[in-house]
Amino acid sequence: MLTADLHIHTTASDGRLSPTDIVKEAIRAKLSYIAITDHDTVDGLLQLNEMTQSIPDSLKIIPGIELSTDLPENEVHILGYHIDIHHPELRNQLNILINHRHERAKQMIDKLNQLGYSITYERVVELAVYATAIGRPHVAKALVEKKFFSTISDVFTTLLSKDGPAYVPHYKLTPKQVIDLIKKAGGVPVLAHPGLVGSDDIVLDVIHSGICGLEVYHPTHDERQIQKYHEMAKQYHLKITGGSDFHAIPARFPKQLGIFTVPADLACELQKPSTHECS
């Protein structure tokens, strides 16, 4: 059976593998479709554009993105599939988001220094290596390097969680703004991991805002949630997607591509016109 993974992160945001290595792993796992969905950036996809001739016909790469939204108490992330990565309005908004990410990192580092954790912005950028979208994991990596903590998870638990003493919120768009932006860029907006949103009322609000699909299959969803969101997608005539949310983090499931997959039919359906009002 042909398989797909429609939620993958690279070193362009907070993943541990480069776009090139992701392609190699996808080929090794014999995946037919993958979607690169980095946070707030398409730079990983731009890198892959330069090596299209070396990508076999057996592997199709769907250009995507994952954008956070301005709902502080809830984890509302929206995936965009088949976006035009050169679309002017999209690129302009991504530049704004990236600049705010850097400012946010500086503010977190200032807070950490005041708390006695001496790290520098320059070192965080160095540790981020190829990342365009600098985030909390890169700051946490600097703290682990200085041996303030043993693991990145410990840093988040102690300092960088949403109620942590060094947390700084970052600039976000509303769900409606994100949905509209993805559509303008020719893409298909899909609500990521609805089970992590924290409220099905908010899931319904996002549906009524014009979302085109639900990520029904996600490593954090149990069978009950899968069934619930599958039925919800059918009820509202939404596309059904799924993916591993792969970051190549050893302590996080899945540890490698190909362990958590969905049928390739779901990737094919993303290319078909929607019957939902999202279109």
Stockholm file with secondary structure:
# STOCKHOLM 1.0

chainA/1-279         MLTADLHIHTTASDGRLSPTDIVKEAIRAKLSYIAITDHDTVDGLLQLNEMTQSIPDSLKIIPGIELSTDLPENEVHILGYHIDIHHPELRNQLNILINHRHERAKQMIDKLNQLGYSITYERVVELAVYATAIGRPHVAKALVEKKFFSTISDVFTTLLSKDGPAYVPHYKLTPKQVIDLIKKAGGVPVLAHPGLVGSDDIVLDVIHSGICGLEVYHPTHDERQIQKYHEMAKQYHLKITGGSDFHAIPARFPKQLGIFTVPADLACELQKPSTHECS
#=GR chainA/1-279 SS CCEEEEEECCTTTTCSSCHHHHHHHHHHTTCSEEEECCBTCCHHHHHHHTTGGGSCTTCEEEEEEEEEBSCTTSCCEEEEESCCTTCHHHHHHHHHHHHHHHHHHHHHHHHHHHTTCCCCHHHHHHHHTTCSSCCHHHHHHHHHHTTSCSSHHHHIIIIISTTSTTCCCCCCBCHHHHHHHHHHTTCEEEECCGGGTSCHHHHHHHHHTTCCEEEEECTTCCHHHHHHHHHHHHHTTCEEEECCCBCCCTTSSCSSTTSSCEEHHHHHHTTSCCSSTTC
#=GC SS_cons         CCEEEEEECCTTTTCSSCHHHHHHHHHHTTCSEEEECCBTCCHHHHHHHTTGGGSCTTCEEEEEEEEEBSCTTSCCEEEEESCCTTCHHHHHHHHHHHHHHHHHHHHHHHHHHHTTCCCCHHHHHHHHTTCSSCCHHHHHHHHHHTTSCSSHHHHIIIIISTTSTTCCCCCCBCHHHHHHHHHHTTCEEEECCGGGTSCHHHHHHHHHTTCCEEEEECTTCCHHHHHHHHHHHHHTTCEEEECCCBCCCTTSSCSSTTSSCEEHHHHHHTTSCCSSTTC
//
